[in-house]
């Protein structure tokens, strides 16, 4: 008898001989007239709206939140019902289901656009506020046209399916929205009593760390219209935008939880501006996610399920104008403004200190370590200096770090030559068949003593010129300098440099130093610690 875990277990799960010959249960199919009556009942309110809009022209149709609210609710519950009965895979009902889905999503996008229209003037946007509002109204008009087109196509498709229509439709005036000016007084006491500094520093730091991954928006912002289709999929996709939308939703929640419910906003005037920029980007990303979803899912695969005709004025070109120049380009601009706000806040509350860190073991501050250190400083926007040899260098400038490397290499060479000069150089020189062989012997002995590390065998000593015409000591010094410059050898050292700047920046640089400045002894990339996760989106070395 087989033991548990062997083939006996499989036999227990296999169908019996009798079951193998039993026919599969047929799928229970709903009768067409029963399903049509069910849809009639559930679509009644939506068809009332469609009936009221069937004779309208785009210029007669405008978005209001009462209208969009009912469209979202009615199309959402109807889409769920249609999906429950399998209309996605039914040839008769598929088109109606696609138009309902389009209506639901465009209504959501319209709601976000109306929110921006009403709220953007209070977002304290640093730049382009009037132009942004104008473009928001244009995007709203386009989306209103899409919604009207979708409603009219739903009406026509409902006729084809034999659905009943209400005697009277709901007209545009039934969804009017008259909003008086003004706001309620801000007179409730907040719950949090933390210091301004703690709240600002925490929020600004998390914002900077959380938005590095949004740099791909720059590609969209700088692209020309003829290049828009090539952006879809990579870097612009529903996945990339939805992930970024979630990130900004979390940032806004963080602000509303710990800043809005405190007295901090009244003590730092730049905080409301930061919140406004976060909100603007969040709503733009929500709209962009809806549009890219429909482009990838419907326009590319089944354009006829969206638009009334082949030359519909709300077709692909209009989609791109809303998606890229409006949603993504403005998102990138507001994001950059918000990052600058955060960097200015961190400068204002900087805790300046000094810290010593080791020099990178693999050829000092060459390209990779210098670039990563500079990225950290630029990420925070802080002023950080590096002191070595009595000279101060700006660590945000990789060229200045390269210059610091000159002093570092000189110290390493001097240290190595001091150790090499303790060898019996005269004896080695006399006993060798040639100066080249004498040089090789000295360098090999230095490597055995761990004074130097040799990265290339055999050593390219044929590049050393005038070996016989110079003193052996000068020849060794010039050769070590040449091989170190070409990275054929490396010189171990315990050199330290002093950093001065904001403690947060220095602690990140120290974390980088503790992880080999992002490289191993062979000069290859190594994983960075989680605290430096934001560098993953900038690291391109």
C-alpha positions as CSV (number, residue, x, y, z in Angstrom):
1,X,0.0,0.0,0.0
2,X,1.5,3.4,-1.0
3,X,2.6,5.7,1.8
4,X,1.0,9.2,2.1
5,X,2.9,11.7,0.0
6,X,3.4,9.0,-2.8
7,X,1.2,8.2,-5.7
8,X,-1.5,6.9,-3.4
9,X,-2.5,10.5,-2.5
10,X,-2.9,11.3,-6.2
11,X,-5.2,8.3,-6.6
12,X,-7.4,9.6,-3.8
13,X,-8.0,12.8,-5.9
14,X,-8.5,11.2,-9.2
15,X,-12.1,10.7,-10.5
16,X,-13.4,7.1,-10.3
17,X,-13.9,5.0,-13.4
18,X,-17.6,5.7,-13.2
19,X,-17.0,9.5,-12.9
20,X,-14.7,9.5,-16.0
21,X,-17.6,8.4,-18.2
22,X,-20.2,10.8,-16.6
23,X,-20.9,13.8,-18.9
24,X,-20.0,17.3,-17.5
25,X,-22.8,19.3,-16.1
26,X,-24.1,21.7,-18.8
27,X,-23.9,25.5,-18.1
28,X,-27.2,26.9,-17.0
29,X,-28.2,29.5,-19.6
30,X,-30.6,32.3,-18.8
31,X,-33.4,32.9,-21.2
32,X,-32.9,36.0,-23.5
33,X,-36.2,37.6,-22.6
34,X,-35.6,37.0,-18.8
35,X,-32.2,38.7,-19.0
36,X,-33.5,41.5,-21.1
37,X,-36.2,42.2,-18.5
38,X,-33.6,42.2,-15.8
39,X,-31.4,44.7,-17.6
40,X,-34.5,46.8,-18.3
41,X,-35.2,47.1,-14.6
42,X,-31.6,47.8,-13.6
43,X,-30.8,50.2,-16.5
44,X,-34.0,52.3,-16.1
45,X,-32.4,55.3,-14.4
46,X,-29.4,55.3,-16.8
47,X,-31.7,55.1,-19.8
48,X,-33.7,58.1,-18.5
49,X,-30.5,60.1,-18.6
50,X,-29.6,58.8,-22.1
51,X,-33.1,59.7,-23.3
52,X,-32.7,63.2,-22.1
53,X,-29.4,63.6,-23.9
54,X,-30.1,61.9,-27.2
55,X,-30.9,65.2,-29.0
56,X,-28.2,67.3,-27.4
57,X,-25.1,68.7,-29.2
58,X,-21.7,68.9,-27.4
59,X,-22.1,72.6,-26.9
60,X,-25.4,72.1,-25.1
61,X,-24.0,69.5,-22.7
62,X,-21.9,70.3,-19.6
63,X,-20.6,68.3,-16.6
64,X,-21.9,68.8,-13.1
65,X,-21.2,66.7,-10.0
66,X,-24.8,65.6,-9.6
67,X,-24.9,64.3,-13.2
68,X,-21.5,62.5,-12.9
69,X,-22.5,61.1,-9.5
70,X,-25.6,59.4,-10.9
71,X,-23.7,58.2,-14.0
72,X,-21.0,56.6,-11.9
73,X,-23.4,54.9,-9.6
74,X,-25.8,53.7,-12.3
75,X,-23.2,52.5,-14.8
76,X,-21.1,50.9,-12.0
77,X,-23.9,48.7,-10.7
78,X,-25.1,47.9,-14.3
79,X,-21.6,46.9,-15.4
80,X,-21.3,44.6,-12.4
81,X,-24.6,43.0,-13.3
82,X,-23.6,42.5,-17.0
83,X,-20.3,40.9,-16.0
84,X,-22.1,38.5,-13.6
85,X,-24.0,37.1,-16.5
86,X,-21.0,36.9,-18.9
87,X,-21.6,39.7,-21.3
88,X,-17.9,40.1,-21.9
89,X,-18.0,36.8,-23.9
90,X,-21.5,37.2,-25.4
91,X,-21.6,38.6,-29.0
92,X,-25.1,40.1,-28.5
93,X,-24.4,42.0,-25.3
94,X,-20.7,42.7,-25.5
95,X,-20.9,46.1,-27.2
96,X,-23.5,47.3,-24.7
97,X,-21.3,46.3,-21.8
98,X,-18.3,48.0,-23.4
99,X,-20.2,51.3,-23.7
100,X,-21.4,51.1,-20.1
101,X,-17.8,50.5,-18.9
102,X,-16.7,53.5,-21.0
103,X,-19.4,55.6,-19.5
104,X,-18.5,54.6,-16.0
105,X,-14.8,55.4,-16.4
106,X,-15.3,58.7,-18.3
107,X,-17.7,59.8,-15.6
108,X,-15.0,59.1,-13.0
109,X,-12.5,61.1,-15.1
110,X,-15.0,63.9,-15.4
111,X,-15.5,64.0,-11.7
112,X,-11.8,64.4,-11.1
113,X,-11.6,67.2,-13.7
114,X,-14.5,69.0,-12.0
115,X,-12.7,68.7,-8.7
116,X,-9.6,70.3,-10.2
117,X,-11.6,73.1,-11.8
118,X,-13.2,74.0,-8.4
119,X,-10.2,73.3,-6.2
120,X,-7.0,74.2,-8.2
121,X,-7.3,78.0,-7.4
122,X,-6.8,77.1,-3.8
123,X,-3.8,74.7,-4.3
124,X,-1.2,77.5,-4.1
125,X,0.4,76.2,-7.3
126,X,3.7,77.9,-7.9
127,X,3.5,78.2,-11.7
128,X,1.1,78.1,-14.6
129,X,-2.1,78.2,-12.5
130,X,-4.1,80.3,-14.9
131,X,-2.9,78.2,-17.9
132,X,-3.6,75.0,-16.0
133,X,-7.1,76.0,-15.2
134,X,-7.7,76.9,-18.9
135,X,-6.3,73.5,-20.0
136,X,-8.4,71.8,-17.3
137,X,-11.6,73.4,-18.7
138,X,-10.5,72.2,-22.2
139,X,-10.0,68.6,-20.9
140,X,-13.4,68.8,-19.2
141,X,-15.1,69.9,-22.5
142,X,-13.4,67.0,-24.3
143,X,-14.5,64.5,-21.5
144,X,-18.1,65.9,-21.6
145,X,-18.1,65.2,-25.3
146,X,-17.0,61.7,-24.7
147,X,-19.7,61.1,-22.1
148,X,-22.4,62.6,-24.3
149,X,-21.2,60.4,-27.2
150,X,-21.2,57.3,-24.9
151,X,-24.7,58.1,-23.6
152,X,-26.1,58.5,-27.1
153,X,-24.4,55.2,-28.2
154,X,-25.8,53.4,-25.1
155,X,-29.2,54.7,-26.2
156,X,-28.8,53.3,-29.7
157,X,-27.4,50.0,-28.6
158,X,-30.2,49.7,-26.1
159,X,-32.6,50.1,-29.0
160,X,-30.9,47.4,-30.9
161,X,-31.2,45.0,-27.9
162,X,-34.9,45.8,-27.6
163,X,-34.8,47.5,-24.2
164,X,-37.7,49.7,-23.1
165,X,-37.2,53.4,-22.7
166,X,-38.9,55.7,-20.2
167,X,-41.5,58.1,-21.5
168,X,-39.6,61.1,-20.4
169,X,-35.8,61.6,-20.0
170,X,-33.9,63.5,-17.4
171,X,-32.9,66.8,-18.9
172,X,-29.6,68.8,-18.2
173,X,-31.4,71.3,-16.0
174,X,-32.2,68.5,-13.5
175,X,-28.5,68.2,-12.7
176,X,-27.7,71.9,-12.2
177,X,-25.1,72.8,-9.6
178,X,-25.2,76.3,-8.1
179,X,-22.5,76.8,-5.6
180,X,-22.3,79.9,-3.4
181,X,-18.9,81.4,-2.8
182,X,-17.0,81.2,0.4
183,X,-15.7,78.6,3.0
184,X,-16.5,77.7,6.5
185,X,-14.2,79.2,9.2
186,X,-11.2,77.1,10.3
187,X,-11.9,77.0,14.0
188,X,-11.5,73.4,15.2
189,X,-8.4,72.6,17.2
190,X,-6.0,70.0,15.8
191,X,-5.2,66.7,17.5
192,X,-1.4,66.7,17.1
193,X,1.0,68.9,19.1
194,X,4.3,67.8,17.5
195,X,6.8,70.5,16.7
196,X,6.8,72.1,13.2
197,X,10.3,70.8,12.5
198,X,9.4,67.2,13.2
199,X,6.3,67.2,11.0
200,X,7.9,69.2,8.1
201,X,11.1,67.1,8.1
202,X,9.2,63.8,8.1
203,X,6.8,64.8,5.4
204,X,9.4,66.4,3.1
205,X,11.8,63.4,3.4
206,X,9.1,60.9,2.7
207,X,7.9,62.9,-0.3
208,X,11.4,63.0,-1.8
209,X,12.0,59.3,-1.2
210,X,8.5,58.4,-2.6
211,X,8.6,60.3,-5.8
212,X,11.9,59.3,-7.3
213,X,10.1,56.6,-9.3
214,X,8.0,59.3,-11.0
215,X,11.0,60.5,-13.1
216,X,9.7,58.6,-16.1
217,X,7.0,61.3,-16.5
218,X,9.8,63.6,-17.7
219,X,9.9,61.5,-20.9
220,X,6.2,62.2,-21.6
221,X,6.5,65.8,-20.7
222,X,9.3,66.4,-23.2
223,X,7.9,64.4,-26.0
224,X,6.4,65.7,-29.3
225,X,2.9,64.7,-30.5
226,X,4.2,62.5,-33.2
227,X,6.0,60.4,-30.6
228,X,3.0,59.9,-28.3
229,X,2.0,56.4,-29.6
230,X,5.5,55.1,-29.0
231,X,5.4,56.0,-25.3
232,X,2.4,53.6,-24.6
233,X,3.6,50.4,-22.9
234,X,7.0,51.7,-22.0
235,X,7.3,54.0,-20.1
236,X,3.6,54.9,-20.0
237,X,1.2,52.2,-19.0
238,X,-1.7,51.5,-16.8
239,X,0.6,49.7,-14.4
240,X,3.1,52.5,-14.1
241,X,0.5,55.2,-13.6
242,X,-1.6,53.2,-11.2
243,X,1.4,52.5,-9.1
244,X,2.3,56.2,-9.0
245,X,-1.3,57.1,-8.2
246,X,-1.2,54.8,-5.1
247,X,2.1,56.5,-4.0
248,X,0.6,60.0,-4.2
249,X,-2.6,58.9,-2.5
250,X,-0.5,57.6,0.4
251,X,1.4,60.9,0.5
252,X,-1.8,62.9,0.6
253,X,-3.1,60.7,3.4
254,X,0.1,61.1,5.4
255,X,-0.3,64.9,5.1
256,X,-4.0,64.9,6.0
257,X,-3.4,62.7,9.0
258,X,-0.4,64.4,10.6
259,X,-0.3,67.9,9.2
260,X,-3.9,69.0,8.3
261,X,-5.0,67.9,11.8
262,X,-2.4,70.0,13.6
263,X,-1.4,73.6,13.9
264,X,1.7,73.1,11.7
265,X,0.1,74.5,8.5
266,X,-0.4,77.9,10.2
267,X,3.3,78.0,11.2
268,X,4.9,77.0,7.9
269,X,3.2,78.8,4.9
270,X,4.8,76.4,2.4
271,X,3.0,73.4,3.7
272,X,-0.4,74.2,2.1
273,X,1.4,74.7,-1.2
274,X,3.0,71.3,-0.9
275,X,-0.4,69.7,-0.1
276,X,-1.9,71.5,-3.1
277,X,0.8,70.2,-5.5
278,X,0.4,66.6,-4.1
279,X,-3.4,66.8,-4.7
280,X,-3.0,68.2,-8.2
281,X,-0.7,65.4,-9.2
282,X,-2.9,62.8,-7.5
283,X,-6.0,63.9,-9.5
284,X,-4.1,64.2,-12.7
285,X,-2.7,60.7,-12.3
286,X,-6.2,59.3,-11.6
287,X,-7.5,60.8,-14.9
288,X,-4.4,59.6,-16.7
289,X,-4.9,56.1,-15.4
290,X,-8.4,56.0,-16.7
291,X,-7.4,57.2,-20.1
292,X,-4.4,54.9,-20.5
293,X,-6.6,52.0,-19.3
294,X,-9.1,52.7,-22.1
295,X,-6.4,53.2,-24.7
296,X,-4.6,49.9,-23.9
297,X,-7.8,47.9,-23.3
298,X,-10.2,49.3,-25.9
299,X,-8.8,51.7,-28.4
300,X,-6.0,49.5,-29.4
301,X,-8.1,46.3,-29.4
302,X,-11.7,47.4,-30.2
303,X,-12.0,51.0,-31.2
304,X,-15.6,50.5,-32.4
305,X,-16.7,49.8,-28.9
306,X,-15.9,53.3,-27.8
307,X,-16.6,55.8,-30.6
308,X,-19.7,56.5,-32.6
309,X,-18.0,56.4,-35.9
310,X,-14.6,56.1,-37.5
311,X,-14.0,59.9,-37.7
312,X,-15.4,60.6,-34.2
313,X,-14.0,63.9,-33.0
314,X,-13.4,62.3,-29.6
315,X,-11.1,59.6,-31.0
316,X,-7.4,58.7,-30.5
317,X,-5.9,62.2,-31.0
318,X,-8.1,63.7,-28.3
319,X,-7.2,60.9,-26.0
320,X,-3.5,61.7,-26.4
321,X,-4.0,65.5,-25.9
322,X,-5.7,64.8,-22.5
323,X,-3.4,62.0,-21.4
324,X,0.1,63.4,-22.2
325,X,0.2,67.2,-22.5
326,X,-2.4,67.6,-19.9
327,X,-2.3,64.8,-17.3
328,X,1.3,63.7,-17.5
329,X,3.2,66.9,-18.4
330,X,1.4,68.9,-15.7
331,X,2.0,66.0,-13.3
332,X,5.7,66.2,-13.9
333,X,5.8,70.0,-13.6
334,X,3.8,70.0,-10.3
335,X,5.9,67.2,-9.0
336,X,9.1,69.0,-9.7
337,X,7.7,72.1,-8.0
338,X,6.7,70.0,-5.0
339,X,10.2,68.5,-4.8
340,X,11.8,72.0,-4.7
341,X,9.4,72.9,-1.9
342,X,10.5,69.9,0.1
343,X,14.1,70.6,-0.5
344,X,13.7,74.2,0.7
345,X,11.9,73.0,3.8
346,X,14.7,70.6,4.6
347,X,17.3,73.3,4.1
348,X,15.4,75.5,6.5
349,X,15.3,72.9,9.2
350,X,18.7,71.4,8.5
351,X,20.6,69.9,11.4
352,X,24.2,70.7,10.3
353,X,26.9,68.4,11.6
354,X,30.2,66.9,10.5
355,X,31.0,63.2,9.9
356,X,34.0,61.2,8.7
357,X,33.6,58.5,6.1
358,X,36.2,56.2,4.4
359,X,37.4,56.9,0.9
360,X,36.0,54.3,-1.6
361,X,38.4,51.4,-1.7
362,X,38.2,50.8,-5.5
363,X,40.1,53.8,-7.0
364,X,38.6,56.4,-4.7
365,X,35.9,58.8,-5.9
366,X,35.8,57.7,-9.5
367,X,32.6,57.7,-11.6
368,X,30.2,55.3,-9.7
369,X,30.9,56.5,-6.1
370,X,31.0,60.1,-7.1
371,X,27.8,59.9,-9.0
372,X,25.9,58.1,-6.1
373,X,27.2,60.6,-3.5
374,X,26.2,63.5,-5.7
375,X,22.7,61.9,-6.3
376,X,22.1,61.7,-2.6
377,X,23.0,65.4,-2.1
378,X,20.9,66.5,-5.1
379,X,18.0,64.3,-3.9
380,X,17.8,66.4,-0.7
381,X,18.8,69.6,-2.4
382,X,21.2,70.3,0.6
383,X,24.6,71.9,0.7
384,X,27.2,69.3,1.7
385,X,30.9,69.8,1.5
386,X,33.8,67.3,1.5
387,X,37.1,68.2,3.0
388,X,40.4,66.5,2.1
389,X,43.8,67.9,1.9
390,X,42.6,71.2,3.4
391,X,40.3,71.9,0.4
392,X,36.5,71.9,0.4
393,X,34.5,70.3,-2.4
394,X,30.8,70.4,-3.2
395,X,29.6,66.8,-3.1
396,X,26.6,67.5,-5.4
397,X,29.1,68.3,-8.2
398,X,30.7,65.1,-9.5
399,X,33.5,67.0,-11.2
400,X,34.6,68.5,-7.9
401,X,34.7,65.0,-6.4
402,X,36.9,63.9,-9.3
403,X,39.3,66.7,-8.4
404,X,39.3,65.5,-4.8
405,X,40.4,62.1,-6.2
406,X,43.6,63.6,-7.4
407,X,44.6,64.3,-3.8
408,X,43.4,60.9,-2.7
409,X,45.5,59.1,-5.4
410,X,48.5,61.1,-4.5
411,X,48.2,60.0,-0.8
412,X,47.8,56.4,-1.9
413,X,50.8,56.6,-4.2
414,X,53.0,58.2,-1.5
415,X,51.9,55.5,1.0
416,X,52.6,52.7,-1.5
417,X,56.0,54.0,-2.5
418,X,57.0,54.5,1.1
419,X,56.4,50.8,1.7
420,X,58.0,49.8,-1.6
421,X,61.2,51.7,-0.8
422,X,61.7,49.4,2.2
423,X,62.4,46.6,-0.3
424,X,66.0,45.8,-1.4
425,X,65.5,47.8,-4.6
426,X,69.2,47.9,-5.6
427,X,69.6,44.2,-5.2
428,X,66.4,43.5,-7.3
429,X,67.6,46.0,-10.0
430,X,71.1,44.3,-10.2
431,X,69.8,40.8,-10.2
432,X,67.2,41.2,-13.0
433,X,67.8,40.5,-16.6
434,X,66.2,43.9,-17.5
435,X,64.6,46.9,-16.0
436,X,61.2,45.6,-17.0
437,X,61.8,42.4,-15.2
438,X,63.0,44.3,-12.1
439,X,59.8,46.4,-12.2
440,X,57.7,43.3,-12.4
441,X,59.6,41.7,-9.5
442,X,59.0,44.8,-7.3
443,X,55.3,45.0,-8.1
444,X,54.8,41.3,-7.4
445,X,56.5,41.6,-4.1
446,X,54.4,44.7,-3.3
447,X,51.2,42.7,-4.1
448,X,52.4,39.8,-1.9
449,X,52.8,42.3,0.9
450,X,49.3,43.6,0.2
451,X,50.7,47.1,-0.5
452,X,49.0,47.0,-3.9
453,X,46.3,44.9,-5.7
454,X,47.0,43.8,-9.3
455,X,43.9,43.6,-11.5
456,X,45.6,42.6,-14.8
457,X,48.0,39.8,-15.5
458,X,50.6,40.0,-17.0
459,X,51.3,43.6,-16.0
460,X,51.5,45.8,-19.1
461,X,55.0,47.0,-18.4
462,X,55.8,47.4,-22.1
463,X,54.0,50.7,-21.9
464,X,56.7,52.1,-19.6
465,X,59.1,54.2,-21.7
466,X,62.7,55.0,-21.1
467,X,63.1,52.3,-18.4
468,X,66.9,52.1,-18.9
469,X,67.6,55.9,-18.9
470,X,66.0,56.7,-15.4
471,X,66.9,55.9,-11.9
472,X,65.2,52.8,-10.6
473,X,63.4,54.7,-7.8
474,X,62.0,57.3,-10.3
475,X,61.0,54.5,-12.6
476,X,59.0,52.7,-9.9
477,X,57.2,56.0,-8.9
478,X,56.2,56.7,-12.5
479,X,55.1,53.1,-13.1
480,X,52.9,53.0,-10.0
481,X,51.3,56.3,-11.0
482,X,50.7,55.1,-14.6
483,X,49.2,51.7,-13.6
484,X,47.0,53.3,-10.9
485,X,45.7,55.8,-13.4
486,X,44.9,53.0,-15.9
487,X,43.3,51.0,-13.0
488,X,45.6,48.1,-13.7
489,X,46.5,48.2,-10.0
490,X,44.8,49.5,-6.9
491,X,46.3,50.7,-3.6
492,X,44.6,49.8,-0.4
493,X,44.3,52.7,2.1
494,X,42.5,53.7,5.3
495,X,42.0,57.3,4.2
496,X,39.1,59.2,5.7
497,X,37.4,62.4,4.5
498,X,35.3,64.8,6.4
499,X,31.7,65.7,5.4
500,X,29.7,68.7,6.6
501,X,26.0,69.3,6.0
502,X,22.5,68.2,7.0
503,X,22.6,65.1,9.2
504,X,20.0,63.3,7.1
505,X,22.2,63.6,4.0
506,X,25.4,62.6,5.8
507,X,23.7,59.6,7.3
508,X,22.7,58.4,3.8
509,X,26.2,58.9,2.5
510,X,27.6,57.0,5.5
511,X,25.1,54.1,4.7
512,X,26.4,54.2,1.1
513,X,30.0,54.1,2.4
514,X,29.2,51.1,4.6
515,X,28.0,49.3,1.5
516,X,31.1,49.9,-0.6
517,X,29.8,53.0,-2.3
518,X,27.6,50.6,-4.4
519,X,30.5,48.5,-5.8
520,X,32.7,45.6,-4.8
521,X,36.5,45.3,-5.0
522,X,36.2,44.3,-8.7
523,X,34.2,47.5,-9.5
524,X,30.9,45.7,-10.1
525,X,27.5,47.0,-8.8
526,X,26.3,45.7,-5.5
527,X,22.7,46.0,-4.0
528,X,22.1,49.1,-2.0
529,X,20.4,49.0,1.5
530,X,16.7,49.8,1.8
531,X,17.4,53.2,3.3
532,X,18.9,54.2,-0.1
533,X,16.1,52.6,-2.1
534,X,15.3,55.9,-3.8
535,X,18.6,55.7,-5.6
536,X,17.3,52.7,-7.6
537,X,15.3,55.0,-9.8
538,X,18.3,57.3,-10.5
539,X,21.1,54.7,-10.7
540,X,22.1,54.3,-14.3
541,X,25.8,53.7,-14.1
